[in-house]
Amino acid sequence: MKKLFAVVALAATLPLSHLAMADDDIGCGLGTMIFDGKSGKVFKILGATTNGTSGNQTFGITFGTLGCDGTGTIDSAQKLAMFIDGNMDNLARDIAKGQGETLANLSEVWGIKDEDKANFNLMAKQNFATVFSSENVTSNDVLNNLNHLIAKDEKLSAYAI
């Protein structure tokens, strides 16, 4: 019965999918459409989980439905935003420690050279409260906060986007 309801709900929303706009934090997909108009961290998490776990985001991008547009080009800022969005909790933990796999992966995605990674990790750790400025911080906020700190740092400013 649940599967039938899900299929009916999806089929009912497909004709309207071109009217939806992708959410900056959670992207496009069925979760974005279901939780459209809702606010708060809980609804963002539910929307992102729905988008990411059911494969509907890929479907939407492929066919231009569910508020997705498959025609754009991913730039470095979008790549970083997507990485941060998918790794917020682990990234927060690693930045607080100044080390860890997620922080190392972020520096790779950012394009930071090996010789500058220690400075990047230290800068992020020392500015944890600025990077994660509130409990409701979004992935775009984290990206913008990190980029602002990088731009101000003598050794890392070349990596600002």
N, C-alpha and C positions, 0 to 999 in steps of 0.2 A: 504494500500500500504506500509506503514511504517513497519507494522508487517511482511509482506511478505519479504521486504528487510532485516529485522533483521534475519528472519529464514534462508534466503539464505546466508547471511553473516556468520551466525553461522555454517551452514552446510558446507560451503566452507572452513572454518578454522579448523574444527574438524580433518581432516586427517593430518594437519600440526601441531596439538597441541603438539605432543610429541617433537617437535623441539624447542618450546619456553621454556624459563626459567622464573621462577617466579621472579618478581621484589622484591628486598629487602624491599622496602617501602610499596608497595601496594599489594603485594602477587600475586597469580596466578588468572587467569580468563580471560574472554573475554576482559575486559578493558585493561589488560596488553598486550594482543595480538594486539588490535586495535591501541594502542598508543606506540607500540614497536618502539624504536629508537628515540622517541620524548624526549625532555628534558625540564625541568622547572617545576615550581610548578603547573601551570595550567594543564599540561598534567598529572601530578601525581594525582591531585585532580580528574580530569575527569576519569582517569583509576581506581582509588580507588572507586569512586562513582559507576561506571559501575560494578565493581567487587562485591561491597557490596549490591547494591540495586536490582539486577535482579536475584539473586539466582544462577548465573552461577558458582560462586566460589565453592559452595557446590556440584554442578553437576560435576565440574572439579575434585574436590578432590575424589568424590565417584567413578568416572569412569577413573581417571588418564588422563584426557584430559585438554585442555586449559592451558597447562604448569604446571598443578598441579600434586603433587605426594602424594597420600594418605597413603603412607607406613611409613612415619617418625614418630618419637615420639616428642611430644612437651615438651621441657624442660623449666625451670623457666625463662631463658632469652628470649625464644621465646614467652612465655606467657606474659611477661612484654612488649616485643616489640609489640605484637598484641594489648595489651590494650592501650599502648601509641599511636600507629598508629591510632586506632579508636577514640581517645579522645584528639588529639593534641590541638585544640583550647580551649576546656574547661579546659584542664590540664594547659595550659599557663595562663589562667585567674586565676585559683585557686592557682597556684604557686606564681603568682604576689601578691595575697592577703594573702598567707600563710595559707589558709583554703579553704574548700569547698568539695563538694561531690566527684568530680573526683579525687582530691588529696587524700581524705580519701580512696577511692577505690583503688588507686594506692598503697598506703601503705599496704592495705589488700593483694592485688595481690603479692606485694613484700615480704610479710610475716613479716612485721614489727610488733612487739608486741605493745600492747596498751600503755605500759609505755614509749615507745620510739617514739611514733607517733608525739608528740609535738616537740621533737628535730628534727625529720625528716622534719616536716612542716617548722620549722624555718630555718633549713639548706637550704631547697629548696628555700624559699623566699629570704633569704640573698644572694643566688647565682643564682638568676633568669637569669641574663645576661650571666652567664656561661652555665647554662642548655640550654637556648634558645639563642645560640651563634650568630645566624644570622636569617634573615627573611626567609631564605631558609633551615633552619635546618630540618633534617629528624627525623623520630621517632627513628631510630637507633642512631643518634647523641644524641638525648635527653636521651635515655637509657644509652649510654656510658658516657655522661657527668654526669648524676646523679650517676651512679655506681662509677665513679672516685671520686666524692665528698664524697660519702658514705664511700669509702675505706679509705679516708684521715681523716675522722671524728672519734675522739676517742670513742664516745658513739655509733656510728652507724656502725663501721667498720666490725662488725660480720655479717652484712647483705650484704656485697659486694658479687657479683656473678662473 
